[in-house]
Amino acid sequence: MARQGVSNGFSGMNTADVIQILRDALWVTAIVSGPFLIIGMVIGLLISLIQAMTQLQEATLTFVPKVVVLGVLIVVFGPFAINRLIEFTQELMDRAISLGIQ
């Protein structure tokens, strides 16, 4: 941390830079987690409808299908999610380098 009146050569980030980074982080979070959350919610809704129609209230009936489907989704969407997170991390590192952060 620089003392008052002493410059360390770092111009710093302005508010717009911080807001843009936070906006990008939220967008990446939505893109990466979106498929898992949406499909998990749809599966839960379908199972709830089946339970309501059959009046079968078994706790494992809701848990097991969600785990299986989400496991398949991790295999299918996992590489996409990892690649997007790697790209975002590289963008953050490039921004840090351009600002002179060490």
N, CA, C and O atoms as a MOPAC input file, in Angstrom:
PM7 MOZYME 1SCF
protein

 N      0.84400 1    -1.17300 1     0.00000 1
 C      0.00000 1     0.00000 1     0.00000 1
 C      0.88900 1     1.23600 1     0.00000 1
 O      1.81900 1     1.34000 1     0.80100 1
 N      0.60500 1     2.16000 1    -0.88900 1
 C      1.40500 1     3.37400 1    -1.00400 1
 C      1.03900 1     4.35400 1     0.10100 1
 O     -0.12700 1     4.51600 1     0.46000 1
 N      2.07200 1     5.00200 1     0.62700 1
 C      1.81600 1     6.03000 1     1.63300 1
 C      1.37600 1     7.30800 1     0.95100 1
 O      1.62300 1     7.50900 1    -0.23800 1
 N      0.73600 1     8.15100 1     1.69700 1
 C      0.24400 1     9.40500 1     1.14400 1
 C      1.42200 1    10.23900 1     0.64800 1
 O      2.40700 1    10.44400 1     1.35800 1
 N      1.29100 1    10.71600 1    -0.59800 1
 C      2.32800 1    11.57000 1    -1.16500 1
 C      3.43700 1    10.79400 1    -1.84100 1
 O      4.32000 1    11.40200 1    -2.44600 1
 N      3.42600 1     9.45800 1    -1.76000 1
 C      4.45300 1     8.65400 1    -2.40100 1
 C      3.79600 1     7.85900 1    -3.52000 1
 O      2.81100 1     7.15600 1    -3.29200 1
 N      4.33500 1     7.96700 1    -4.72100 1
 C      3.77400 1     7.25400 1    -5.85900 1
 C      4.58300 1     5.99600 1    -6.11400 1
 O      5.81300 1     6.02700 1    -6.12900 1
 N      3.87600 1     4.87900 1    -6.31700 1
 C      4.56500 1     3.63300 1    -6.62500 1
 C      4.45700 1     3.28200 1    -8.10400 1
 O      4.81500 1     2.17000 1    -8.49200 1
 N      3.97600 1     4.19300 1    -8.93300 1
 C      3.86600 1     3.97200 1   -10.35700 1
 C      2.58300 1     3.28600 1   -10.77800 1
 O      2.37800 1     3.05300 1   -11.97000 1
 N      1.72900 1     2.96100 1    -9.85300 1
 C      0.46800 1     2.29300 1   -10.15600 1
 C     -0.62700 1     3.33400 1   -10.19300 1
 O     -0.89400 1     4.00600 1    -9.19600 1
 N     -1.26100 1     3.46500 1   -11.34400 1
 C     -2.30400 1     4.48300 1   -11.47600 1
 C     -3.62300 1     4.03000 1   -10.87800 1
 O     -4.48300 1     4.86100 1   -10.58500 1
 N     -3.80300 1     2.71900 1   -10.69000 1
 C     -5.00400 1     2.20800 1   -10.05300 1
 C     -6.14400 1     1.99600 1   -11.02200 1
 O     -6.08100 1     2.36300 1   -12.19500 1
 N     -7.16100 1     1.40700 1   -10.50300 1
 C     -8.35500 1     1.14100 1   -11.29300 1
 C     -9.41600 1     2.16200 1   -10.91100 1
 O     -9.53700 1     2.55600 1    -9.75100 1
 N    -10.16500 1     2.57400 1   -11.89600 1
 C    -11.25900 1     3.47500 1   -11.57000 1
 C    -12.52800 1     2.65800 1   -11.34800 1
 O    -12.53800 1     1.44100 1   -11.52900 1
 N    -13.56700 1     3.32600 1   -10.96400 1
 C    -14.82100 1     2.66300 1   -10.63400 1
 C    -15.40200 1     1.92700 1   -11.83000 1
 O    -15.96500 1     0.84300 1   -11.67600 1
 N    -15.27500 1     2.49500 1   -13.00700 1
 C    -15.81200 1     1.85700 1   -14.21400 1
 C    -15.12200 1     0.51500 1   -14.47900 1
 O    -15.77700 1    -0.44200 1   -14.89400 1
 N    -13.80700 1     0.43400 1   -14.24400 1
 C    -13.08300 1    -0.82300 1   -14.43000 1
 C    -13.58800 1    -1.89500 1   -13.47100 1
 O    -13.79800 1    -3.04300 1   -13.86300 1
 N    -13.77900 1    -1.51900 1   -12.23300 1
 C    -14.25000 1    -2.47500 1   -11.22000 1
 C    -15.66000 1    -2.94800 1   -11.55100 1
 O    -15.95600 1    -4.13800 1   -11.44600 1
 N    -16.52600 1    -2.03000 1   -11.94800 1
 C    -17.89700 1    -2.39600 1   -12.30000 1
 C    -17.91300 1    -3.32900 1   -13.50700 1
 O    -18.68400 1    -4.28800 1   -13.54400 1
 N    -17.06400 1    -3.05100 1   -14.49200 1
 C    -17.00200 1    -3.90800 1   -15.67700 1
 C    -16.52000 1    -5.31700 1   -15.31900 1
 O    -17.05200 1    -6.30200 1   -15.83100 1
 N    -15.52800 1    -5.41500 1   -14.45400 1
 C    -15.02500 1    -6.73200 1   -14.02800 1
 C    -16.10700 1    -7.48800 1   -13.26400 1
 O    -16.29700 1    -8.68400 1   -13.48300 1
 N    -16.81100 1    -6.80600 1   -12.37600 1
 C    -17.89500 1    -7.45900 1   -11.63700 1
 C    -19.02700 1    -7.88800 1   -12.56100 1
 O    -19.59100 1    -8.96900 1   -12.39600 1
 N    -19.35700 1    -7.04900 1   -13.52700 1
 C    -20.40200 1    -7.39800 1   -14.49600 1
 C    -19.98600 1    -8.63900 1   -15.30100 1
 O    -20.79000 1    -9.54600 1   -15.51600 1
 N    -18.72800 1    -8.66600 1   -15.74000 1
 C    -18.23000 1    -9.82200 1   -16.48600 1
 C    -18.23300 1   -11.08000 1   -15.62100 1
 O    -18.57000 1   -12.16300 1   -16.10000 1
 N    -17.86100 1   -10.94000 1   -14.35600 1
 C    -17.83700 1   -12.09200 1   -13.45200 1
 C    -19.25200 1   -12.64800 1   -13.24700 1
 O    -19.44400 1   -13.86400 1   -13.24800 1
 N    -20.22600 1   -11.77700 1   -13.07300 1
 C    -21.61000 1   -12.23000 1   -12.91700 1
 C    -22.12300 1   -12.89800 1   -14.18300 1
 O    -22.84300 1   -13.89500 1   -14.11900 1
 N    -21.75000 1   -12.34600 1   -15.33600 1
 C    -22.18100 1   -12.92500 1   -16.59900 1
 C    -21.57700 1   -14.32100 1   -16.79100 1
 O    -22.27700 1   -15.24700 1   -17.20100 1
 N    -20.29400 1   -14.47300 1   -16.49900 1
 C    -19.64500 1   -15.78100 1   -16.61800 1
 C    -20.27800 1   -16.77300 1   -15.64300 1
 O    -20.48600 1   -17.93600 1   -15.98900 1
 N    -20.58000 1   -16.32600 1   -14.44200 1
 C    -21.23900 1   -17.19400 1   -13.46400 1
 C    -22.59200 1   -17.66800 1   -13.98500 1
 O    -22.93000 1   -18.84400 1   -13.85100 1
 N    -23.35600 1   -16.77300 1   -14.57200 1
 C    -24.66400 1   -17.14400 1   -15.11900 1
 C    -24.52200 1   -18.12000 1   -16.28300 1
 O    -25.29200 1   -19.07500 1   -16.38800 1
 N    -23.55200 1   -17.89000 1   -17.15000 1
 C    -23.35500 1   -18.76600 1   -18.30000 1
 C    -22.89900 1   -20.15000 1   -17.86400 1
 O    -23.36300 1   -21.15700 1   -18.40100 1
 N    -21.99600 1   -20.20400 1   -16.89800 1
 C    -21.45000 1   -21.49100 1   -16.46100 1
 C    -22.46400 1   -22.28100 1   -15.64200 1
 O    -22.58900 1   -23.49100 1   -15.82700 1
 N    -23.18700 1   -21.62500 1   -14.74600 1
 C    -24.09900 1   -22.34700 1   -13.86600 1
 C    -25.50800 1   -22.47800 1   -14.43600 1
 O    -26.29000 1   -23.30000 1   -13.96000 1
 N    -25.83700 1   -21.68700 1   -15.43700 1
 C    -27.17500 1   -21.67600 1   -15.99400 1
 C    -27.71100 1   -23.02800 1   -16.43000 1
 O    -28.78900 1   -23.42400 1   -15.98700 1
 N    -26.99000 1   -23.75400 1   -17.28800 1
 C    -27.51900 1   -25.04900 1   -17.72900 1
 C    -27.79000 1   -26.01000 1   -16.57300 1
 O    -28.79300 1   -26.72400 1   -16.58500 1
 N    -26.91500 1   -26.03500 1   -15.58800 1
 C    -27.09300 1   -26.93700 1   -14.45100 1
 C    -28.32500 1   -26.54700 1   -13.63500 1
 O    -29.12100 1   -27.40500 1   -13.25300 1
 N    -28.47700 1   -25.26800 1   -13.37300 1
 C    -29.60200 1   -24.80900 1   -12.56400 1
 C    -30.94000 1   -24.98200 1   -13.28000 1
 O    -31.91600 1   -25.43700 1   -12.68400 1
 N    -30.97600 1   -24.61900 1   -14.54900 1
 C    -32.23400 1   -24.69800 1   -15.29700 1
 C    -32.67600 1   -26.15100 1   -15.45900 1
 O    -33.83500 1   -26.47900 1   -15.20600 1
 N    -31.76700 1   -27.01200 1   -15.87500 1
 C    -32.14900 1   -28.41000 1   -16.08100 1
 C    -32.46100 1   -29.08400 1   -14.75000 1
 O    -33.37800 1   -29.90200 1   -14.67900 1
 N    -31.72100 1   -28.76000 1   -13.69900 1
 C    -32.03600 1   -29.29800 1   -12.37700 1
 C    -33.41100 1   -28.86600 1   -11.90500 1
 O    -34.13500 1   -29.64800 1   -11.28800 1
 N    -33.77500 1   -27.61800 1   -12.19300 1
 C    -35.08500 1   -27.11200 1   -11.80700 1
 C    -36.19100 1   -27.80200 1   -12.60600 1
 O    -37.23600 1   -28.14000 1   -12.05100 1
 N    -35.96800 1   -28.01200 1   -13.90200 1
 C    -36.96000 1   -28.68500 1   -14.73600 1
 C    -37.16000 1   -30.12500 1   -14.27100 1
 O    -38.29600 1   -30.59300 1   -14.18400 1
 N    -36.07500 1   -30.83100 1   -13.97200 1
 C    -36.18000 1   -32.20600 1   -13.48300 1
 C    -36.94000 1   -32.23600 1   -12.15600 1
 O    -37.80200 1   -33.09200 1   -11.95400 1
 N    -36.62700 1   -31.31200 1   -11.25800 1
 C    -37.33200 1   -31.24300 1    -9.98300 1
 C    -38.81500 1   -30.97700 1   -10.16100 1
 O    -39.64200 1   -31.56000 1    -9.46000 1
 N    -39.15600 1   -30.09900 1   -11.09700 1
 C    -40.56100 1   -29.79800 1   -11.36400 1
 C    -41.28900 1   -31.01500 1   -11.93100 1
 O    -42.41000 1   -31.31800 1   -11.52200 1
 N    -40.65700 1   -31.70600 1   -12.86400 1
 C    -41.27300 1   -32.90200 1   -13.44200 1
 C    -41.49300 1   -33.98200 1   -12.38800 1
 O    -42.54800 1   -34.61500 1   -12.35000 1
 N    -40.50200 1   -34.18700 1   -11.54100 1
 C    -40.64000 1   -35.20100 1   -10.49000 1
 C    -41.73400 1   -34.79500 1    -9.50100 1
 O    -42.49200 1   -35.64500 1    -9.03500 1
 N    -41.81900 1   -33.51500 1    -9.18000 1
 C    -42.87200 1   -33.03500 1    -8.27900 1
 C    -44.25400 1   -33.25200 1    -8.88200 1
 O    -45.18900 1   -33.62600 1    -8.17400 1
 N    -44.38800 1   -33.02100 1   -10.18500 1
 C    -45.66700 1   -33.26400 1   -10.84600 1
 C    -46.02900 1   -34.74900 1   -10.80700 1
 O    -47.17400 1   -35.11400 1   -10.54300 1
 N    -45.03800 1   -35.59600 1   -11.07400 1
 C    -45.28400 1   -37.04700 1   -11.02200 1
 C    -45.68500 1   -37.46200 1    -9.61300 1
 O    -46.59900 1   -38.26900 1    -9.44000 1
 N    -45.01000 1   -36.92000 1    -8.61000 1
 C    -45.35400 1   -37.25000 1    -7.22200 1
 C    -46.75600 1   -36.76500 1    -6.87100 1
 O    -47.49400 1   -37.45700 1    -6.16900 1
 N    -47.12100 1   -35.59700 1    -7.34800 1
 C    -48.45700 1   -35.07100 1    -7.04900 1
 C    -49.54300 1   -35.90200 1    -7.72300 1
 O    -50.60900 1   -36.12700 1    -7.14900 1
 N    -49.26600 1   -36.35800 1    -8.94800 1
 C    -50.26600 1   -37.15100 1    -9.66100 1
 C    -50.40600 1   -38.55400 1    -9.07400 1
 O    -51.50700 1   -39.10200 1    -9.03200 1
 N    -49.31000 1   -39.12800 1    -8.62700 1
 C    -49.35400 1   -40.49700 1    -8.10200 1
 C    -49.50800 1   -40.54000 1    -6.58900 1
 O    -49.73600 1   -41.60900 1    -6.02300 1
 N    -49.38800 1   -39.41400 1    -5.93800 1
 C    -49.41500 1   -39.30600 1    -4.48100 1
 C    -48.35600 1   -40.18200 1    -3.81900 1
 O    -48.55200 1   -40.70600 1    -2.72300 1
 N    -47.24100 1   -40.32400 1    -4.50600 1
 C    -46.10700 1   -41.08200 1    -3.99000 1
 C    -45.10000 1   -40.07900 1    -3.43100 1
 O    -44.45500 1   -39.36300 1    -4.19700 1
 N    -44.96000 1   -40.02000 1    -2.11900 1
 C    -44.09900 1   -39.03400 1    -1.47600 1
 C    -42.84500 1   -39.71200 1    -0.91000 1
 O    -42.70100 1   -39.86400 1     0.30300 1
 N    -41.96700 1   -40.10200 1    -1.78500 1
 C    -40.71900 1   -40.74600 1    -1.38400 1
 C    -39.57800 1   -39.74400 1    -1.55900 1
 O    -39.42800 1   -39.15400 1    -2.62900 1
 N    -38.78100 1   -39.55300 1    -0.51600 1
 C    -37.71600 1   -38.54200 1    -0.55300 1
 C    -36.64300 1   -38.88500 1    -1.57500 1
 O    -36.13300 1   -37.99400 1    -2.25400 1
 N    -36.29300 1   -40.16100 1    -1.69500 1
 C    -35.23600 1   -40.53600 1    -2.63600 1
 C    -35.69200 1   -40.39100 1    -4.07600 1
 O    -34.85800 1   -40.29000 1    -4.97600 1
 N    -36.99100 1   -40.38000 1    -4.31300 1
 C    -37.50300 1   -40.22500 1    -5.67100 1
 C    -37.13900 1   -38.85700 1    -6.24700 1
 O    -36.97700 1   -38.73000 1    -7.46100 1
 N    -37.01000 1   -37.85100 1    -5.41900 1
 C    -36.61600 1   -36.52600 1    -5.91400 1
 C    -35.10400 1   -36.38600 1    -5.99800 1
 O    -34.59400 1   -35.66300 1    -6.85400 1
 N    -34.39400 1   -37.06200 1    -5.12800 1
 C    -32.94900 1   -36.87800 1    -5.02600 1
 C    -32.18300 1   -37.63500 1    -6.10300 1
 O    -31.33200 1   -37.05100 1    -6.77400 1
 N    -32.45900 1   -38.88600 1    -6.27500 1
 C    -31.67200 1   -39.74600 1    -7.16800 1
 C    -31.72400 1   -39.29000 1    -8.62900 1
 O    -30.66500 1   -39.19400 1    -9.25000 1
 N    -32.88100 1   -39.00600 1    -9.21000 1
 C    -32.88400 1   -38.55500 1   -10.61400 1
 C    -32.11500 1   -37.24900 1   -10.82700 1
 O    -31.44000 1   -37.08100 1   -11.84300 1
 N    -32.21900 1   -36.33600 1    -9.87700 1
 C    -31.47500 1   -35.07600 1   -10.01000 1
 C    -29.97700 1   -35.33200 1   -10.00200 1
 O    -29.24800 1   -34.74400 1   -10.80100 1
 N    -29.51000 1   -36.19400 1    -9.11800 1
 C    -28.08200 1   -36.49800 1    -9.04400 1
 C    -27.61200 1   -37.14400 1   -10.34000 1
 O    -26.55000 1   -36.79900 1   -10.85900 1
 N    -28.39100 1   -38.07200 1   -10.86100 1
 C    -28.01500 1   -38.75000 1   -12.10600 1
 C    -27.96700 1   -37.76100 1   -13.26700 1
 O    -26.99900 1   -37.74000 1   -14.02700 1
 N    -29.00700 1   -36.94400 1   -13.40600 1
 C    -29.05500 1   -35.97800 1   -14.51200 1
 C    -27.93600 1   -34.94800 1   -14.38000 1
 O    -27.28600 1   -34.61400 1   -15.37100 1
 N    -27.70700 1   -34.44800 1   -13.18500 1
 C    -26.63900 1   -33.46200 1   -13.01000 1
 C    -25.26700 1   -34.08100 1   -13.22600 1
 O    -24.35400 1   -33.40100 1   -13.69300 1
 N    -25.10400 1   -35.35000 1   -12.89900 1
 C    -23.84800 1   -36.03600 1   -13.20500 1
 C    -23.60700 1   -36.11200 1   -14.70300 1
 O    -22.48800 1   -35.89500 1   -15.16900 1
 N    -24.65700 1   -36.41900 1   -15.45800 1
 C    -24.54700 1   -36.44800 1   -16.91900 1
 C    -24.25200 1   -35.04700 1   -17.45100 1
 O    -23.44900 1   -34.88500 1   -18.37100 1
 N    -24.89800 1   -34.04100 1   -16.87500 1
 C    -24.65800 1   -32.65500 1   -17.31500 1
 C    -23.22400 1   -32.22600 1   -17.06600 1
 O    -22.64400 1   -31.49800 1   -17.87200 1
 N    -22.65200 1   -32.66500 1   -15.96800 1
 C    -21.25000 1   -32.32200 1   -15.68700 1
 C    -20.34400 1   -32.90000 1   -16.75300 1
 O    -19.39100 1   -32.25200 1   -17.18600 1
 N    -20.63900 1   -34.11600 1   -17.17600 1
 C    -19.83800 1   -34.73800 1   -18.23400 1
 C    -20.02500 1   -33.99400 1   -19.55200 1
 O    -19.06500 1   -33.78800 1   -20.29400 1
 N    -21.27400 1   -33.59000 1   -19.84500 1
 C    -21.57100 1   -32.94200 1   -21.12300 1
 C    -21.10400 1   -31.48800 1   -21.14200 1
 O    -20.40600 1   -31.07200 1   -22.06800 1
 N    -21.49000 1   -30.70400 1   -20.11200 1
 C    -21.18700 1   -29.27200 1   -20.08800 1
 C    -19.89100 1   -28.92700 1   -19.34500 1
 O    -19.45800 1   -27.77500 1   -19.36700 1
 N    -19.27800 1   -29.90000 1   -18.69800 1
 C    -18.06900 1   -29.64400 1   -17.92200 1
 C    -16.94500 1   -29.00300 1   -18.72400 1
 O    -16.39400 1   -27.98800 1   -18.29700 1
 N    -16.59100 1   -29.57100 1   -19.87700 1
 C    -15.51300 1   -28.94700 1   -20.66700 1
 C    -15.82100 1   -27.51200 1   -21.07900 1
 O    -14.93600 1   -26.65600 1   -21.05700 1
 N    -17.07500 1   -27.24200 1   -21.45700 1
 C    -17.46700 1   -25.87200 1   -21.80400 1
 C    -17.28800 1   -24.93700 1   -20.61300 1
 O    -16.74600 1   -23.84000 1   -20.74700 1
 N    -17.75400 1   -25.38500 1   -19.43800 1
 C    -17.67300 1   -24.54800 1   -18.23600 1
 C    -16.22200 1   -24.27400 1   -17.86800 1
 O    -15.86000 1   -23.13700 1   -17.56100 1
 N    -15.39700 1   -25.30400 1   -17.89700 1
 C    -13.98000 1   -25.12700 1   -17.55800 1
 C    -13.29900 1   -24.19000 1   -18.54500 1
 O    -12.53800 1   -23.31000 1   -18.14300 1
 N    -13.56800 1   -24.37200 1   -19.83300 1
 C    -12.95500 1   -23.49600 1   -20.84300 1
 C    -13.38500 1   -22.04900 1   -20.65800 1
 O    -12.56800 1   -21.14000 1   -20.80300 1
 N    -14.64900 1   -21.82400 1   -20.34300 1
 C    -15.11900 1   -20.44500 1   -20.14400 1
 C    -14.48100 1   -19.81400 1   -18.91000 1
 O    -14.12900 1   -18.63500 1   -18.92100 1
 N    -14.33600 1   -20.60300 1   -17.84800 1
 C    -13.68500 1   -20.08300 1   -16.63900 1
 C    -12.21100 1   -19.79000 1   -16.89300 1
 O    -11.67800 1   -18.80900 1   -16.37600 1
 N    -11.55100 1   -20.62700 1   -17.68300 1
 C    -10.14300 1   -20.38400 1   -18.03200 1
 C    -10.02000 1   -19.10800 1   -18.85600 1
 O     -9.13000 1   -18.29400 1   -18.61100 1
 N    -10.91200 1   -18.93100 1   -19.83500 1
 C    -10.89400 1   -17.70900 1   -20.64800 1
 C    -11.08400 1   -16.46400 1   -19.78800 1
 O    -10.39100 1   -15.46300 1   -19.97100 1
 N    -12.03100 1   -16.53000 1   -18.84600 1
 C    -12.28100 1   -15.37500 1   -17.98000 1
 C    -11.07100 1   -15.08500 1   -17.10100 1
 O    -10.71300 1   -13.92400 1   -16.90300 1
 N    -10.44500 1   -16.12000 1   -16.57800 1
 C     -9.25200 1   -15.92400 1   -15.75100 1
 C     -8.13500 1   -15.30100 1   -16.56400 1
 O     -7.43500 1   -14.41200 1   -16.08000 1
 N     -7.96100 1   -15.75900 1   -17.80000 1
 C     -6.93400 1   -15.16900 1   -18.65500 1
 C     -7.23100 1   -13.70300 1   -18.95300 1
 O     -6.31700 1   -12.87900 1   -18.98900 1
 N     -8.51700 1   -13.37200 1   -19.16700 1
 C     -8.88900 1   -11.97700 1   -19.38000 1
 C     -8.56000 1   -11.12800 1   -18.15200 1
 O     -8.06400 1   -10.00900 1   -18.28500 1
 N     -8.83300 1   -11.65700 1   -16.96100 1
 C     -8.51400 1   -10.92000 1   -15.73600 1
 C     -7.01300 1   -10.70800 1   -15.59200 1
 O     -6.56700 1    -9.62800 1   -15.20500 1
 N     -6.23600 1   -11.74200 1   -15.90500 1
 C     -4.78100 1   -11.61500 1   -15.81000 1
 C     -4.25500 1   -10.60900 1   -16.82800 1
 O     -3.34500 1    -9.83900 1   -16.52000 1
 N     -4.82200 1   -10.60500 1   -18.04600 1
 C     -4.42600 1    -9.61700 1   -19.05100 1
 C     -4.75600 1    -8.19700 1   -18.58200 1
 O     -3.97300 1    -7.27100 1   -18.79000 1
 N     -5.91800 1    -8.03400 1   -17.94900 1
 C     -6.26400 1    -6.70300 1   -17.42400 1
 C     -5.30300 1    -6.28700 1   -16.30900 1
 O     -4.90300 1    -5.12500 1   -16.23100 1
 N     -4.93600 1    -7.23500 1   -15.45400 1
 C     -4.01200 1    -6.92300 1   -14.36400 1
 C     -2.65800 1    -6.51900 1   -14.92700 1
 O     -2.03400 1    -5.58100 1   -14.43100 1
 N     -2.20200 1    -7.21600 1   -15.95300 1
 C     -0.91300 1    -6.89100 1   -16.55900 1
 C     -0.97000 1    -5.51100 1   -17.21900 1
 O     -0.02600 1    -4.72900 1   -17.11300 1
 N     -2.08700 1    -5.21600 1   -17.90400 1
 C     -2.20200 1    -3.91900 1   -18.57300 1
 C     -2.26800 1    -2.76400 1   -17.58000 1
 O     -1.89800 1    -1.63600 1   -17.90500 1
 N     -2.74500 1    -3.05200 1   -16.35700 1
 C     -2.78600 1    -2.00400 1   -15.33000 1
 C     -1.46900 1    -1.88400 1   -14.58000 1
 O     -1.25300 1    -0.92100 1   -13.84500 1
 N     -0.61300 1    -2.83600 1   -14.76100 1
 C      0.67800 1    -2.78700 1   -14.09000 1
 C      0.65700 1    -3.40200 1   -12.70900 1
 O      1.55000 1    -3.13100 1   -11.90600 1
 N     -0.34000 1    -4.22600 1   -12.40700 1
 C     -0.40800 1    -4.89500 1   -11.11400 1
 C      0.57200 1    -6.05100 1   -11.11100 1
 O      0.63300 1    -6.82800 1   -12.06400 1
 N      1.33300 1    -6.16200 1   -10.04100 1
 C      2.31600 1    -7.25000 1    -9.96500 1
 C      1.96400 1    -8.18100 1    -8.85000 1
 O      2.66900 1    -9.16400 1    -8.62000 1

